[in-house]
Amino acid sequence: MKLVLAVSGASGIGLAKKFIDYLPNNIDVHLVMSEHSKIVSYFEENITIHDNKTISASIASGSFGVDVTVVIPCSMNTLAKISCGIADNLVTRVASVAIKERKALLLAPREMPFSAIALENMHKLSSLGVIIAPPVMGYYSDSNSLEDMEKFIIGKWYDVLGIEHNLYKRWE
Ligand SMILES: Cc1cc2nc3c(=O)[nH]c(=O)nc-3n(C[C@H](O)[C@H](O)[C@H](O)COP(=O)(O)O)c2cc1C
């Protein structure tokens, strides 16, 4: 599987790092970060890191064949751009490619509370088949720490993307 992780400038960047850490080894991961989320050295190096300005990167083309694109965390700014079809950097471009190619696109909007504008943007994208999956904590899987809560959230993301994991205790 070819997976693009796009990181925008909302809080919760640690979740993006852990999203990569828990992935199975057989996934080809490409990382792109918006200017407002620049802490690239925070990430491990066994992944392909793209410059957000390099609009000619492989992952900017539908022909590269990305299977899954995730934006974690997704700022309200990046959400608004994606919902309008703006592709002015590599983060927003890879999202627009996923939509046009009808490939899996997951956005993890991080804001609280959400404005009506953000909710409209999410509704529009959800209607197009985009997975809107904010980092919302779960209280039913024996989570006793922040790490457990984060594993639950990442496990839920993996579930909708069809990535196998054992990150949280399922409801029985
Ligand atoms: C410390 C800090 C935390 C922020 N957290 C959020 C957030 O949780 N959600 C959000 O939508 N924007 C947040 N912002 C604002 C975005 O960084 C800002 O809107 C920026 O323009 C987003 O650009 P990007 O979408 O290109 O990454 C935060 C900014 C700072 C400085």
The ligand as a Gaussian input file, in Angstrom:
#p B3LYP/6-31G(d) Opt

LIG

0 1
 C        0.307000      26.678000      18.614000
 C       -0.728000      26.711000      17.537000
 C       -1.740000      25.788000      17.567000
 C       -2.731000      25.798000      16.562000
 N       -3.706000      24.862000      16.625000
 C       -4.650000      24.847000      15.657000
 C       -5.662000      23.853000      15.697000
 O       -5.727000      23.005000      16.568000
 N       -6.575000      23.844000      14.691000
 C       -6.534000      24.762000      13.661000
 O       -7.380000      24.693000      12.773000
 N       -5.573000      25.722000      13.602000
 C       -4.627000      25.782000      14.579000
 N       -3.652000      26.742000      14.541000
 C       -3.685000      27.744000      13.450000
 C       -3.041000      27.234000      12.172000
 O       -1.688000      26.876000      12.398000
 C       -3.138000      28.338000      11.085000
 O       -4.505000      28.532000      10.724000
 C       -2.311000      28.052000       9.853000
 O       -2.562000      29.068000       8.887000
 C       -2.621000      26.687000       9.249000
 O       -1.874000      26.554000       8.055000
 P       -1.833000      25.147000       7.261000
 O       -3.251000      24.713000       7.132000
 O       -1.196000      25.488000       5.955000
 O       -1.009000      24.225000       8.074000
 C       -2.678000      26.759000      15.514000
 C       -1.624000      27.684000      15.499000
 C       -0.674000      27.661000      16.499000
 C        0.439000      28.667000      16.421000

